[in-house]
Amino acid sequence: MTLTLSPLMGHLSTTYAIKAGPNAAFCSRFDFNMYSYESDLVVGCELWQRKPTTSDTAQMRTSATAIPSIDVGEGSGVGSGGAGDGDGDGEKEKDTFTGVLKARWTQSVGFGVLWEGRVKHLLFSLGANIDFRRREGVVKGVGVEVQYSS
């Protein structure tokens, strides 16, 4: 949680972020200008995608064949609450993530969505800004970014 105050410009900004699970984070930001009374509220989230490990794949097969009516949602392999979640060295955990979906909603811009993915040394991003208030075109902008790092 942060609070930023700029008395000279009259700007106040508050943010709050929470990690809801091993693969999800939610945040909010409120901006307010004391001189013009303009404000903006932004709400966003991140959903991380992991590579399925061999133990996760075995757990999904076991839960699907044993008792599917009870294990619905538990055997997905993502944040299943096992003892190995979040443990281990950072490099192994870093390599298990394959992509992240980011979404945000703001009063002034509208809805935005961004997906970032990685394939070996190639990092790519695909995003769009969507404003449902516009009649002539709902999609305000689309972007693609590709990066290579050796």
Contact map, one row per residue, 1 for C-alpha under 8 A:
111000000000011110000000000000000000000000000000000000000000000000000000000000000000000000000000000000000000000000000000000000000000000000000000000000
111100000000011100000000000000000000000000000000000000000000000000000000000000000000000000000000000000000000000000000000000000000000000000000000000000
111110000001111000000000000000000000000000000000000000000000000000000000000000000000000000000000000000000000000000000000000000000000000000000000000000
011111000001110000000000000000000000000000000000000000000000000000000000000000000000000000000000000000000000000000000000000000000000000000000000000000
001111100111100000000000000000000000000000000000000000000000000000000000000000000000000000000000000000000000000000000000000000000000000000000000000000
000111111111000000000000000000000000000000000000000000000000000000000000000000000000000000000000000000000000000000000000000000000000000000000000000000
000011111110000000000000000000000000000000000000000000000000000000000000000000000000000000000000000000000000000000000000000000000000000000000000000000
000001111110000000000000000000000000000000000000000000000000000000000000000000000000000000000000000000000000000000000000000000000000000000000000000000
000001111110000000000000000000001010000000000000000000000000000000000000000000000000000000000000000000000000000000000000000000000000000000000000000000
000011111111000000000000000000001110000000000000000000000000000000000000000000000000000000000000000000000000000000000000000000000000000000000000000000
000011111111100000000000000000111100000000000000000000000000000000000000000000000000000000000000000000000000000000000000000000000000000000000000000000
001111000111110000000000000000111100000000000000000000000000000000000000000000000000000000000000000000000000000000000000000000000000000000000000000000
001110000011111000000000000011110000000000000000000000000000000000000000000000000000000000000000000000000000000000000000000000000000000000000000000000
111100000001111100000000000011100000000000000000000000000000000000000000000000000000000000000000000000000000000000000000000000000000000000000000000000
111000000000111110000000001111000000000000000000000000000000000000000000000000000000000000000000000000000000000000000000000000000000000000000000000000
110000000000011111000000001110000000000000000000000000000000000000000000000000000000000000000000000000000000000000000000000000000000000000000000000000
100000000000001111100000111100000000000000000000000000000000000000000000000000000000000000000000000000000000000000000000000000000000000000000000000000
000000000000000111110000111000000000000000000000000000000000000000000000000000000000000000000000000000000000000000000000000000000000000000000000000000
000000000000000011111101110000000000000000000000000000000000000000000000000000000000000000000000000000000000000000000000000000000000000000000000000000
000000000000000001111111110000000000000000000000000000000000000000000000000000000000000000000000000000000000000000000000000000000000000000000000000000
000000000000000000111111100000000000000000000000000000000000000000000000000000100000000000000000000000000000000000000000000000000000000000000000000000
000000000000000000111111000000000000000000000000000000000000000000000000000001100000110000000000000000000000000000000000000000000000000000000000000000
000000000000000000011111100000000000000000000111100000000000000000000000000001100000000000000000000000000000000000000000000000000000000000000000000000
000000000000000000111111110000000000000000001111000000000000000000000000000000000000000000000000000000000000000000000000000000000000000000000000000000
000000000000000011111011111000000000000000001110000000000000000000000000000000000000000000000000000000000000000000000000000000000000000000000000000000
000000000000000011110001111100000000000000111100000000000000000000000000000000000000000000000000000000000000000000000000000000000000000000000000000000
000000000000001111000000111110000000000000111000000000000000000000000000000000000000000000000000000000000000000000000000000000000000000000000000000000
000000000000001110000000011111000000000011110000000000000000000000000000000000000000000000000000000000000000000000000000000000000000000000000000000000
000000000000111100000000001111100000000011100000000000000000000000000000000000000000000000000000000000000000000000000000000000000000000000000000000000
000000000000111000000000000111110000001111000000000000000000000000000000000000000000000000000000000000000000000000000000000000000000000000000000000000
000000000011110000000000000011111000001110000000000000000000000000000000000000000000000000000000000000000000000000000000000000000000000000000000000000
000000000011100000000000000001111100111100000000000000000000000000000000000000000000000000000000000000000000000000000000000000000000000000000000000000
000000001111000000000000000000111111111000000000000000000000000000000000000000000000000000000000000000000000000000000000000000000000000000000000000000
000000000111000000000000000000011111110000000000000000000000000000000000000000000000000000000000000000000000000000000000000000000000000000000000000000
000000001100000000000000000000001111100000000000000000000000000000000000000000000000000000000000000000000000000000000000000000000000000000000000000000
000000000000000000000000000000001111110000000000000000000000000000000000000000000000000000000000000000000000000000000000000000000000000000000000000000
000000000000000000000000000000011111111000000000000000000000000000000000000000000000000000000000000000000000000000000000000000000000000000000000000000
000000000000000000000000000000011101111100000000000000000000000000000000000000000000000000000000000000000000000000000000000000000000000000000000000000
000000000000000000000000000001111000111110000000000000000000000000000000000000000000000000000000000000000000000000000000000000000000000000000000000000
000000000000000000000000000001110000011111000000000000000000000000000000000000000000000000000000000000000111000000000000000000000000000000000000000000
000000000000000000000000000111100000001111100000000000000000000000000000000000000000000000000000000000000110000000000000000000000000000000000000000000
000000000000000000000000000111000000000111110000000000000000000000000000000000000000000000000000000000011110000000000000000000000000000000000000000000
000000000000000000000000011110000000000011111000000000000000000000000000000000000000000000000000000000011100000000000000000000000000000000000000000000
000000000000000000000000011100000000000001111100000000000000000000000000000000000000000000000000000001111000000000000000000000000000000000000000000000
000000000000000000000001111000000000000000111110000000000000000000000000000000000000000000000000000001110000000000000000000000000000000000000000000000
000000000000000000000011110000000000000000011111000000000000000000000000000000000000000000000000000111100000000000000000000000000000000000000000000000
000000000000000000000011100000000000000000001111100000000000000000000000000000000000000000000000000111000000000000000000000000000000000000000000000000
000000000000000000000011000000000000000000000111110000000000000000000000000000000000000000000000111110000000000000000000000000000000000000000000000000
000000000000000000000010000000000000000000000011111000000000000000000000000000000000000000000000111110000000000000000000000000000000000000000000000000
000000000000000000000000000000000000000000000001111100000000000000000000000001000000000000000001111000000000000000000000000000000000000000000000000000
000000000000000000000000000000000000000000000000111110000000000000000000000000000000000000000001110000000000000000000000000000000000000000000000000000
000000000000000000000000000000000000000000000000011111011000000000000000000010000000000000000001000000000000000000000000000000000000000000000000000000
000000000000000000000000000000000000000000000000001111111000000000000000000000000000000000000000000000000000000000000000000000000000000000000000000000
000000000000000000000000000000000000000000000000000111111100000000000000000000000000000000000000000000000000000000000000000000000000000000000000000000
000000000000000000000000000000000000000000000000000011111110000000000000000000000000000000000000000000000000000000000000000000000000000000000000000000
000000000000000000000000000000000000000000000000000111111111000000000000001110000000000000000000000000000000000000000000000000000000000000000000000000
000000000000000000000000000000000000000000000000000111111111100000000000000010000000000000000000000000000000000000000000000000000000000000000000000000
000000000000000000000000000000000000000000000000000001111111110000000000000000000000000000000000000000000000000000000000000000000000000000000000000000
000000000000000000000000000000000000000000000000000000111111111000000000001010000000000000000000000000000000000000000000000000000000000000000000000000
000000000000000000000000000000000000000000000000000000011111111100000000001110000000000000000000000000000000000000000000000000000000000000000000000000
000000000000000000000000000000000000000000000000000000001111111110000000000000000000000000000000000000000000000000000000000000000000000000000000000000
000000000000000000000000000000000000000000000000000000000111111111000000000000000000000000000000000000000000000000000000000000000000000000000000000000
000000000000000000000000000000000000000000000000000000000011111111110010001000000000000000000000000000000000000000000000000000000000000000000000000000
000000000000000000000000000000000000000000000000000000000001111111110010001000000000000000000000000000000000000000000000000000000000000000000000000000
000000000000000000000000000000000000000000000000000000000000111111110000000000000000000000000000000000000000000000000000000000000000000000000000000000
000000000000000000000000000000000000000000000000000000000000011111110000000000000000000000000000000000000000000000000000000000000000000000000000000000
000000000000000000000000000000000000000000000000000000000000001111111110000000000000000000000000000000000000000000000000000000000000000000000000000000
000000000000000000000000000000000000000000000000000000000000001111111111000000000000000000000000000000000000000000000000000000000000000000000000000000
000000000000000000000000000000000000000000000000000000000000000000111111000000000000000000000000000000000000000000000000000000000000000000000000000000
000000000000000000000000000000000000000000000000000000000000000000111111000000000000000000000000000000000000000000000000000000000000000000000000000000
000000000000000000000000000000000000000000000000000000000000001100111111111000000000000000000000000000000000000000000000000000000000000000000000000000
000000000000000000000000000000000000000000000000000000000000000000011111111000000000000000000000000000000000000000000000000000000000000000000000000000
000000000000000000000000000000000000000000000000000000000000000000000011111100000000000000000000000000000000000000000000000000000000000000000000000000
000000000000000000000000000000000000000000000000000000000000000000000011111110010000000000000000000000000000000000000000000000000000000000000000000000
000000000000000000000000000000000000000000000000000000010011001100000011111110010000000000000000000000000000000000000000000000000000000000000000000000
000000000000000000000000000000000000000000000000000000010001000000000000111111110000000000000000000000000000000000000000000000000000000000000000000000
000000000000000000000000000000000000000000000000000100011011000000000000011111110000000000000000000000000000000000000000000000000000000000000000000000
000000000000000000000110000000000000000000000000010000000000000000000000000111110000000000000000000000000000000000000000000000000000000000000000000000
000000000000000000001110000000000000000000000000000000000000000000000000000111111100100000000000000000000000000000000000000000000000000000000000000000
000000000000000000000000000000000000000000000000000000000000000000000000011111111100100000000000000000000000000000000000000000000000000000000000000000
000000000000000000000000000000000000000000000000000000000000000000000000000000111110100000000000000000000000000000000000000000000000000000000000000000
000000000000000000000000000000000000000000000000000000000000000000000000000000111111100000000000000000000000000000000000000000000000000000000000000000
000000000000000000000000000000000000000000000000000000000000000000000000000000001111101000000000000000000000000000000000000000000000000000000000000000
000000000000000000000000000000000000000000000000000000000000000000000000000000000111111100000000000000000000000000000000000000000000000000000000000000
000000000000000000000100000000000000000000000000000000000000000000000000000000111111111000000000000000000000000000000000000000000000000000000000000000
000000000000000000000100000000000000000000000000000000000000000000000000000000000001111100001000000000000000000000000000000000000000000000000000000000
000000000000000000000000000000000000000000000000000000000000000000000000000000000011111110000000000000000000000000000000000000000000000000000000000000
000000000000000000000000000000000000000000000000000000000000000000000000000000000001011111011000000000000000000000000000000000000000000000000000000000
000000000000000000000000000000000000000000000000000000000000000000000000000000000000001111111000000000000000000000000000000000000000000000000000000000
000000000000000000000000000000000000000000000000000000000000000000000000000000000000000111111100000000000000000000000000000000000000000000000000000000
000000000000000000000000000000000000000000000000000000000000000000000000000000000000000011111110000000000000000000000000000000000000000000000000000000
000000000000000000000000000000000000000000000000000000000000000000000000000000000000000111111111000000000000000000000000000000000000000000000000000000
000000000000000000000000000000000000000000000000000000000000000000000000000000000000010111111111100000000000000000000000000000000000000000000000000000
000000000000000000000000000000000000000000000000000000000000000000000000000000000000000001111111100000000000000000000000000000000000000000000000000000
000000000000000000000000000000000000000000000000000000000000000000000000000000000000000000111111110000000000000000000000000000000000000000000000000000
000000000000000000000000000000000000000000000000011100000000000000000000000000000000000000011111110000000000000000000000000000000000000000000000000000
000000000000000000000000000000000000000000000001111000000000000000000000000000000000000000001111111100000000000000000000000000000000000000000000000000
000000000000000000000000000000000000000000000001111000000000000000000000000000000000000000000011111100000000000000001110000000000000000000000000000000
000000000000000000000000000000000000000000000001110000000000000000000000000000000000000000000000111110000000000000111100000000000000000000000000000000
000000000000000000000000000000000000000000000111100000000000000000000000000000000000000000000000111111000000000000111000000000000000000000000000000000
000000000000000000000000000000000000000000000111100000000000000000000000000000000000000000000000001111100000000011110000000000000000000000000000000000
000000000000000000000000000000000000000000011110000000000000000000000000000000000000000000000000000111110000000011100000000000000000000000000000000000
000000000000000000000000000000000000000000011100000000000000000000000000000000000000000000000000000011111000001111000000000000000000000000000000000000
000000000000000000000000000000000000000001111000000000000000000000000000000000000000000000000000000001111100001110000000000000000000000000000000000000
000000000000000000000000000000000000000001110000000000000000000000000000000000000000000000000000000000111110111100000000000000000000000000000000000000
000000000000000000000000000000000000000111100000000000000000000000000000000000000000000000000000000000011111111000000000000000000000000000000000000000
000000000000000000000000000000000000000111000000000000000000000000000000000000000000000000000000000000001111110000000000000000000000000000000000000000
000000000000000000000000000000000000000100000000000000000000000000000000000000000000000000000000000000000111110000000000000000000000000000000000000000
000000000000000000000000000000000000000000000000000000000000000000000000000000000000000000000000000000001111111000000000000000001010000000000000000000
000000000000000000000000000000000000000000000000000000000000000000000000000000000000000000000000000000001111111100000000000000001111000000000000000000
000000000000000000000000000000000000000000000000000000000000000000000000000000000000000000000000000000111100111110000000000000001110000000000000000000
000000000000000000000000000000000000000000000000000000000000000000000000000000000000000000000000000000111000011111000000000000111100000000000000000000
000000000000000000000000000000000000000000000000000000000000000000000000000000000000000000000000000011110000001111100000000000111000000000000000000000
000000000000000000000000000000000000000000000000000000000000000000000000000000000000000000000000000011100000000111110000000011110000000000000000000000
000000000000000000000000000000000000000000000000000000000000000000000000000000000000000000000000001111000000000011111000000011100000000000000000000000
000000000000000000000000000000000000000000000000000000000000000000000000000000000000000000000000001110000000000001111100001111000000000000000000000000
000000000000000000000000000000000000000000000000000000000000000000000000000000000000000000000000011100000000000000111110001110000000000000000000000000
000000000000000000000000000000000000000000000000000000000000000000000000000000000000000000000000011000000000000000011111111100000000000000000000000000
000000000000000000000000000000000000000000000000000000000000000000000000000000000000000000000000010000000000000000001111111000000000000000000000000000
000000000000000000000000000000000000000000000000000000000000000000000000000000000000000000000000000000000000000000000111110000000000000000000000000000
000000000000000000000000000000000000000000000000000000000000000000000000000000000000000000000000000000000000000000000111111000000000000000000000000111
000000000000000000000000000000000000000000000000000000000000000000000000000000000000000000000000000000000000000000000111111100000000000000000000011110
000000000000000000000000000000000000000000000000000000000000000000000000000000000000000000000000000000000000000000011110111110000000000000000000011100
000000000000000000000000000000000000000000000000000000000000000000000000000000000000000000000000000000000000000000011100011111000000000000000001111000
000000000000000000000000000000000000000000000000000000000000000000000000000000000000000000000000000000000000000001111000001111100000000000000011110000
000000000000000000000000000000000000000000000000000000000000000000000000000000000000000000000000000000000000000001110000000111110000000000000111100000
000000000000000000000000000000000000000000000000000000000000000000000000000000000000000000000000000000000000000111100000000011111000000000000111000000
000000000000000000000000000000000000000000000000000000000000000000000000000000000000000000000000000000000000000111000000000001111100000000111110000000
000000000000000000000000000000000000000000000000000000000000000000000000000000000000000000000000000000000000111110000000000000111110000000111100000000
000000000000000000000000000000000000000000000000000000000000000000000000000000000000000000000000000000000000011100000000000000011111000001111000000000
000000000000000000000000000000000000000000000000000000000000000000000000000000000000000000000000000000000000111000000000000000001111110001110000000000
000000000000000000000000000000000000000000000000000000000000000000000000000000000000000000000000000000000000010000000000000000000111111001000000000000
000000000000000000000000000000000000000000000000000000000000000000000000000000000000000000000000000000000000000000000000000000000011111001000000000000
000000000000000000000000000000000000000000000000000000000000000000000000000000000000000000000000000000000000000000000000000000000011111111000000000000
000000000000000000000000000000000000000000000000000000000000000000000000000000000000000000000000000000000000000000000000000000000001111111000000000000
000000000000000000000000000000000000000000000000000000000000000000000000000000000000000000000000000000000000000000000000000000000000011111000000000000
000000000000000000000000000000000000000000000000000000000000000000000000000000000000000000000000000000000000000000000000000000000000011111110000000000
000000000000000000000000000000000000000000000000000000000000000000000000000000000000000000000000000000000000000000000000000000000111111111110000000000
000000000000000000000000000000000000000000000000000000000000000000000000000000000000000000000000000000000000000000000000000000011110000011111100000000
000000000000000000000000000000000000000000000000000000000000000000000000000000000000000000000000000000000000000000000000000000011110000011111100000000
000000000000000000000000000000000000000000000000000000000000000000000000000000000000000000000000000000000000000000000000000000011100000000111110000000
000000000000000000000000000000000000000000000000000000000000000000000000000000000000000000000000000000000000000000000000000001111000000000111111000000
000000000000000000000000000000000000000000000000000000000000000000000000000000000000000000000000000000000000000000000000000011110000000000001111100000
000000000000000000000000000000000000000000000000000000000000000000000000000000000000000000000000000000000000000000000000000111100000000000000111110000
000000000000000000000000000000000000000000000000000000000000000000000000000000000000000000000000000000000000000000000000000111000000000000000011111000
000000000000000000000000000000000000000000000000000000000000000000000000000000000000000000000000000000000000000000000000011110000000000000000001111100
000000000000000000000000000000000000000000000000000000000000000000000000000000000000000000000000000000000000000000000000011100000000000000000000111110
000000000000000000000000000000000000000000000000000000000000000000000000000000000000000000000000000000000000000000000000111000000000000000000000011111
000000000000000000000000000000000000000000000000000000000000000000000000000000000000000000000000000000000000000000000000110000000000000000000000001111
000000000000000000000000000000000000000000000000000000000000000000000000000000000000000000000000000000000000000000000000100000000000000000000000000111
